[in-house]
Amino acid sequence: MHFIRFRPGDPVRRNRFGILQPNPNRTCRIQPSRIDLILMPLVGFDVMGTRLGMGGGYYDRCFASLATRGILRHRFVGVAFECQKAILIERENWDVPVSVVVTEAGVYRSVRNPRSAFRVNEETK
């Protein structure tokens, strides 16, 4: 997985799925450790920060060393719908958790104990 700086007007090209993306040959790659905030789509999540993606492990492999060193924890934000919230998702030792999940119903901060989970912002209800 590569991260590339993109600004409106930068050159794009269609990838193998027909999705427009920055042209990696014409833009500057960014090391994961230099990224301030990672917003990532989720398939599912629980209040402990465990997340489900598309099953490829791309984010986990890319950010595993940063998460192990504690560098990433506060910059990893999941984006999901409220209906994707699960009570508990089994976490594997290679899974990189998120610290915050944003849904249309509010913002969840992950907790160690699911009984003490709370929603930070309920203004959107």
C-alpha positions, 0 to 999 in steps of 0.5 A: 500500500502506498500513500501519495499526496494529492491536491485538486488538479493533480494528475489522475489515472484509472486503476484496474477497477476503473477508479480514478487515483493519483498517478504514482509516477507523478506524485510524491509518496509519503511514508506511513510514519509521516501521516497525521491522520488516517481515515479508513472505511470499516465493514464492522467495528466494536467499542474496543476499537476492533475493526473489520475491513475487506479481509485483505489485511492491507492496513494491518500490514502497512501500519503494524510496526507503527502500532507496535511502537505506539506511534499510530494509536491516536491517528487511526480513525474508522468511518462506518455506519451505526448499523455496522457496530457489533457487540464484540469482534474477536481480535487477532494479534496482528489486528491494528485497532482504531482509537476512534470510530465516526458514524452518522450517530456519533463518535466512539472512542475505543475502550478496554472494557466494553461495559464502560464504552461511551458515545462522545457526541450524540448531536447528530441524532 
